[in-house]
Each structure stands twice: as structure tokens, then as C-alpha cells.
Amino acid sequence: MDYRNLNLFPQGSSVRRSRTGAIILGLLFVLGSAAVTNAQLAPPVLFFTDLDSGPNSGGENVAGVSGAYVTLYGNFFGAIQGTSTVTWNGLNCLRVLPATGSYTGWGSSYLWYQKIVVQLGSSCTAGTGSFVVTVNGKPSNGIPFTVRNGNIYCVATSGSDSNSGKFPNCFRNVTKGLGTLTPGDTVYVQGGINVASGGSYSALDWSAQGTAGNPVAMVAYPGASPQPFVGGTAPQSGNAVRCNSGYSTTKCLYATIAGIAMQANTSALWMEFGGNNWRVIANDMTCPNGDGQQGCFTTNEINYVNFYGNYIHDVSSLPGNSSKQYHSVYFSTDSNHIDVGWNRWYNNYSCRDLQFHSSPLGGGGPTDPSGRNQYDLIVHDNLFNGNRCNAINFATVDPSQGPVEAFNNVMMNVGKGPDSTDGTSDYAAILMPNITNTGPTGSGTAEIYNNTLYGNGNQVAFGYPGGAFENDGPTNMTMNLRNNVVVSSLAATSYISHFSTGPITGSNNLWFGAGSGPSQTSANINADPRFVSISGLDLHVQIGSPTSDAGTTISTGNSYKGFPVWNGAAFDRDGVSRPQGSAFDVGAYEYFSGGSTVQKPAPPTNLKVIVQ
């Protein structure tokens, strides 16, 4: 939690003199009553959960509570629980876990936000409700969760595959746990489990499938230390986890994988051929030697994916050693309805951190049913830090069929090069090359709003640096830029790539470091945004920033074609509600008291005044 801008003496306060002389204020704080850790924060906010449904009994029994463990991810929970609560459907029916293993308890840090682990109790009655966290009397938004039937299993180093697999008699191997799951079941993998090899196509061939309303899940046990690990050493492919319907398995529908560390030579997680409705949550993914026409995370013909809270790092970690066709996260052929949020990309030398590109599997042409343009692609609240080519490549997209949006993202030091082993590429932070391989050409408008970009696109290609944004190709695909902060660390860098030939529109963007803003956008702001600390990689803004109340109003829904996603118009990247002032702020962060996401504390109580 960031307390750099806390002020124990709110603006407008004054020290008044008594008629007998000076007043000496002795601020004698009662422990916890006015401490910095209890500063008045923004209202709590929930981003996502690992599971979206589960049973209220049948698991590990602690003090009479034995339902599914569920991890809630969000912000402004505070460092200690105190009088704060978590309810489901308005019921006090669950247990909040204390610190255990690597989990430090209430408000445990995760990436740049926080998490809380709860366990459902039997009084969480069957049905659909919402989790709500209440801190200092302020309730969060609700996150839907369904209580339903299902079995709960466990895998532990002390277990045996001849056991029942139920707590405390766990299985020993993940393959046994996965193979036991039927629709609605969950398996928790405890610390120290290491899957090095064993599958036909990967270290772990996925072998479980759920149904609508009754998904299956493999989840790290709360506080598992070390984190359950799957290493892709299988010689056939070098994948860690693979769900390959029709090849390694037919079971690739309605599944969750959460909290697992995965390392591979090719793909940490590869899903293809009809494996729809996946939740990929809070995993650690790395492919240090990744190469070829693939990604460290790859999908083909997969629809309806929630990709939340993952840490994707050190992919192709040696500069210059991989193809420009290898990417960190790659949503490929006919993958639609994709929601990518609250992830962190770091120190990757793959070409793109996040690519959407639909390749035909049958050679292309009007009769090929595959390789058509993608839609319902929502990318939000992510951190991209350091990459060879692009943060986001919306390659084969068609916004006329469903939204294509990027908002509340922070992008720094991407497009840094060097060129890949097979040649140069495009080095803009957000690239839209307007490619169509099969079917009608894409049309419509991709919406790019409230992002913060710093130091991107410095690598030179064909005589020009990459810049921040690039829209190539025909004139029927528009890139609309609103409320973005774009700061160049190289004066010669263009904000808009020299290779952009498609239309770019928008307004109320801040441009700084490479001259005036581009002519394609209106209401440009040319000023230093006053970041808190560029060297410290903190791109919040300080008090007096020109980003404050300088944006245009953004209006979006919270679901697309029935697929629920985060409403970027309602919150910033930290979870602060928009707007805080008279209008939207510009950039990924809504200014919130002193340029940070932490308010000044309320005036102290238990105050003694000594008059002399």
C-alpha cells in the first residue's frame, strides 16, 4: 500500500491560539484509532474471483466450515480485517481465512492490488448471489458467485492415489486429481507438487470437463508454498499444460485453472479446438526459451475466456533469440469473447506481449471456415513493462461484430527492440495492422481510452521509431483515442507511427516529450502529466496534474453478447470510481487526493490539547 502522499494535517486545517497563549497539540494516538494504516481509503472494490461457483460443504472442515475456498481479488481492503466483513448474498455465512503459508491474511498483497481468501459455510444457501466486502462501513461492488453441488478433492505430497482424494486423505498426483473430476468438481493442489512430465503432448494433459453452471477447477490450495508447479519438459512438445480437444483429450470445456506456476519451452498453457468457457486466473507463466509461431499462452478456436490476474514474465528472456512470430499471450484462430484484465507482463523478449491473430487452418479462402476476424476483445487494467515489439496487437479484428477495446492499461518500455532473429517488425505500443485472412474485411472502430503510456516505441524500423499507436491498412477500420496519457522518453519518437495509414480519431489525450499532439485528434493537452516517479515506475500523477478533470466522458456497458466484463467507465485501474471531480481524468488513474490512490486520513480522534 502506498502512503507517500498521506498528510496527517488535512488542507484547510489550522492551529488556533487560545487567549492564554500558544496551544501545543499533543497528538496522542490510541493504537489503531488514527494510525496511517487506518487512513480513510477509497471504498473497497472487487475485481474478480478465482472460482465463480462452488459447493458449501464437502471440503476441508475447519471449525464446522467445509465448503469451497474462494479467493477474492480487489483493492482498498486495508491491511488488517478489524471490523471489516465479507458476505455472500447478504449472509454472514463464510469463514475468512487467517494467514497461512505464503498467504498473509486479510488484504494480502497480490501484483499491485490485494486479495482475501474465504471458505463457504453450509448457511451459504444454494443459489446465485454476490460477494461484498465492507470496510469502514463502506460496501464494495458485488461479484456474482453461485453456490451449488459438487465434490471437493485435494492433491498433496503426503497423499496417495489410493486415497479417497477428500480432505484430509488427498491424492498424490495431479493427474489422478484431474482424472477424478466430474462436472461441478474442484481439486485443490497443495504446496510442493511438481509435475515435470507425464502427458502425451505436455507435462500435464488436461483431462477434466465441466458443463454450463457446473465447471471443473484445478486451484492452488490457499497459501500453497511453494506454489504448485507444472514444468514443460515433455520432449514431444515442450508444453506445460495442454488441453487439445481431439488429440490429447476431448475434455476442454468449462474449466478453471488458478494459482499454478507453469514453465515451458513452447507454451505454459495451450488450449485449442473447441475448449470454450475457461477461467485462467492468477497463474505464473514463463517460457524462457520460447520460439516459433506460438505463444507462452496460446489458444486456437477457443471462445469465452477470462484471463485475469496472471503474471507473464521472462518469456524468450535472452534478447535476439526468438522469432517475431512468438508472443507472450496469443489468442489465435477464431478466438472470440475474450476478457483480459489485471495481468502483469514483465521482462519479455517475445515480439508481442498480447496478440490477437486468426490464422486459417485450411489454407484460407472463402470456403475455409477458420481464420476469420476476431471480436469481443476487451483488454483492461493490465501492466505491460518491457517487451521487444508491442504491448497489444489487434491484428485480425472486426469491431463491427463486437467491441474491440483497450482501457485502463499501463504500458512502459515496450517496443524497445532489438529486432528478432527473422527480421524487423512494428514497434508501436498498440498496433492494429488491419489484417484479414478469411472472410469479410473488418470494419468499425476500436476504442482505446484511459491508458497511460511511457517510453514506448523507441526501436527504429525502416528509419523510424515505432511510436505509441499504429493503425495500418484500409480506411474502413478506425482507431479512436480518448483520455490517454502518452509520454515519450525519446524526442524523435512519433506519437502516431509513421506507418499508420488507417484513420485515427479521438480527443482529450495528453501528449508530452515529442512535441505537440498529433493532428488526427482534437482537444490535445501538451503538458507534463507530473508522474509520481518515473524512475520508480509509478505513473500515478501528483497534485496539480493537468490530467485532472481533463477527459471526455466515456460510456460503456458491462457485458458484450452476454459475456460479462469489467465496466471501464466506472473505475480506474486501481478501482477508484470515475469521475472523482467534475469530469473524467485522463490516463489509467483517476486522481484521488494528493495524486495517489490513498486518501488523506480523517481528522484524528482521541486527541488531547494541552493549553499553556
Secondary structure, DSSP 8 states (H G I E B T S, - for coil): ---TT--SS-TT-----BTTB-EEEE----TTTS-GGG--B---EEEEES-SEE-SSSS--BTTB-S-EEEEEEE---SS-TT-EEEETTB--EEE---BTTB-STTEEETTEEEEEEEE-TTS-SEEEEEEEEETTEE---EEEEE----EEEE-TT--TTS-SSTTS-BS-HHHHHHH--TT-EEEE-TT-EE-S-SSSSSEE-----BTTB-EEEEE-TT-SS--EEEE--TTT--SEEEEBTTTBS--SSEEEES-EEEESS-SEEEESS--SEEEES-EEE-TT--SSSEEEEEES--SEEEES-EEE-TT-STT-S-TT-EEEEE-TT--SEEEES-EEES--SSEEEEE----SS--STT--SSB-B--EEEES-EEEEESSEEEEE-SB-TTTS-EEEES-EEEEES----BTTB-----SEEE----SBSS---EEEEEES-EEES---SEETTEE--SEEE-S-TTEEEEEES-EEE-SSTT--SB-TT--S-EEEE--EEESSSS--TTSBS-B-S---EEETTTTEEEE-TT-TTTT-S------SEETTEE---TTTB-TTS-BS-SSSS--SSSS---STTSSB------SS-EEEE-
